[in-house]
Amino acid sequence: MPVVLIYLVRVRRQASAWRKLAARTRLQYKPAGCLSTTGAQVVGKYRGRRVDLYAYSPSVDDVLDAMCIKLQVSNPEDGCLALAHTPIGRAIGSFLVPRRQVQTGDELFDRQFSISSKPQSFAAAVLVLPDLRQRLLHLRENTTIEFKGGQLSLERAALEWDEAYLHFLFDLLCELADAVESAGGEP
C-alpha cells in the first residue's frame, strides 16, 4: 500500500474516532486546516475543566503522529511533577523535571514509571491514592504526563484513535488534576 494511502487511512480513522469522542464527551471537534501546524482537535469543557486534545508532529519532517491532551489546573504551591511510562522511562523522566527520582512505595507503580517532582513531597501527595496509581498503570507505553506552571499535559508518541481509551484519558487526567489541587492545598 502506498505511503500516502496509508497516511490517508490513518487520518480518516483518527478523525472518525475523535468525532465520536467529541460527541460522547460533549466537546467540539475541529478538523485540521490545510496550513495548520497541528492536526485535528477536540476542545471544550469536560468535568468543569478546559481540555484540549490535538495531534502534532514531533519534528518538521514527520507527519502528524503524536498527540497531546492539556488541562488547566490550579496549584498555589507551584509544584512540578513528571511521570514517564516508557520502556526507557527512568531516563526520560529526569529530563522533564530535573529532580531526583521519586518512589511511591508501590513496587509495581515504581517499576512502570519514572517519577520526578519539585518538591519531592509533591509527587507523594499527588499519588497518595492507590486507586489513582492503579488507573495510571493502564496508560499505554510511550506516554508522559507533566504538571508545570498550572498546566497538566499528557503526551503520547503515537496517535490514539480508540475513543473509549481517549475518554479514559480525559477522566484520568481530571482525577489527576483533582489530586494536584488537593496536594497544593486547594479544598
N, C-alpha and C positions, 0 to 999 in steps of 0.2 A: 504494500500500500504506500503510495507516495507520501512524503513528509507533510505536504500541505493538506492533504486529505485527512491524515491522522490529526493534525492540529485542528482542523475544522470540526471534526467529530468530537474532540475534547472540548472545544469551545461551546458547541451546542449542548453537550452533556452537562457541562458546568452551568450554563445559562438556564437550562431546564430545572436542574436541582436548586439553584439559587432562587429562581422564581417561586418554586414550591416552598422553599424555606421562608421567603418573604411573606407569602400568603399564610403559611402556618403560624408565623410569629407576628403577623400584622405590621410588618415593616415594609419599606419601599425598596423595590428592585430597580436599579439604574443600570441599563446596558452600557457597555464601554463605547466611548465615542471614537471616531476614526483617528483622531490625533491625541487620544488620551494616553497619559503615561502609566495609568493604572487600568486594570480591566473592569469588569462589571463590579457593581457594589450592591450591598444590602445595607440600608441605613434606617435609623429612626430610634424610637424609644422602646426599650424592651425591659420589662420588670422595673420601670421607673428610671432606667439608665440609658443614656445615649450610647448606641452601639454602631460601629462602622465595620463592615466586612468588605474587604476588597482583594482583588488579585493583583499581583505585580510581578515584575521581572527583577530578579536579584542582580542582574547585570545588563548592560546596554545591548549586548549581543543576543540575549536569550529571549524566548517567547515568554508570555505570562505563565509562569509555572510555580508560583509561590503565593501564599495568602497570609493575610493579617486580619485580626479582629482587635479593635480598640474600644475601651470603655473609659470614661472619665470617673475618677474615684477621689473622694475627699480623704485626706490624711494629714492632720495637723502636725504630726510628729516628723513628717518629711522623711520617712523610712524608704529604703530601697530594697528590692527583692528580685532575684532572678532564679528561675527554675529551668533546667535544661534536661529534656528527656530525649536523649540521643545515644547512639552506640558509643559516642565519644563525649558524652555529656559532661563528665567531670572536667575535661579540658575547656569546653566551650563556656560553661557557667562562669568560670573565673574571669573571662573577658567581658561579660555583660556587666557585672558589678564586681569590680576588683576588690574582693574581700576574701578572707579565709572561708573555706568550705564549712557549711553548717550541717550538723547531723540532727535529725529529729528524734532519734532513739527508736524509730520504726525501721527495723532492719531491711525489710523489703523495699520500702519507700526510699531509704537512703542508698540502696544499691541501684535503683532505677533512675534517680535524679541527682544532678549536681545542683546544689543549693548555695547561693551566695546572698548575703544580706548586710545591710548597714542600717542600724547597728545589728550585730549578730542576734541579739534577743528579738529583733523584729520578726525574723523568719519563724522562730519558735512560737511567738504569739499568733502569727497568721496561720500557721499549720498545726495548731494545738488540737483541732478536732479530728479524730480518727476517720470519721465519715468523709471529710473533705480530702484527706490524704488518699483514702481508698478510691474516691472518684477521680482524683488526679492520676492514679495508676492506669486509668483507662485511656489516657492520651496516647495517640499513636507516636511512633518514633519520629525523630527529626522535628520536634516541637519545642519551642522555647516560650516561656512566659516571663514577662518582665514588668515590674511595677516601679515607676520612677517619675518624679515630677507630677504626681496626680493623675498619671495615665497608666492603665493596665493594658498590656498588649500581649496577644498570643500570635506567634509567627510559626508557620509550618513551611518547610522546604518542599512542598508539594501542594497542588490544588486539590481541594476536597470537594466532592460532588455528591456525597451521601448526606441528604438533607436531615435525616434523623441524627447523624453524628454531629453535624453543624449545630443543630438545635441543642444537643447535649453540651456542646462547647459554649453556647450562649448561656445556658443555665449554670454551667460550671464556673464560668468567668464572673457571673453575677454573685454566686456564692463566695468566690474568692474575693471579690470586691467588698462584700459584706465583712469578710474576715479581716481584710486590710483596714477597713474603717474601724472595726472593733479593736484591733491591735493598736490603732493610733489614738484611742481614747474617745472615739465617737460613740454615741448612745446606740 
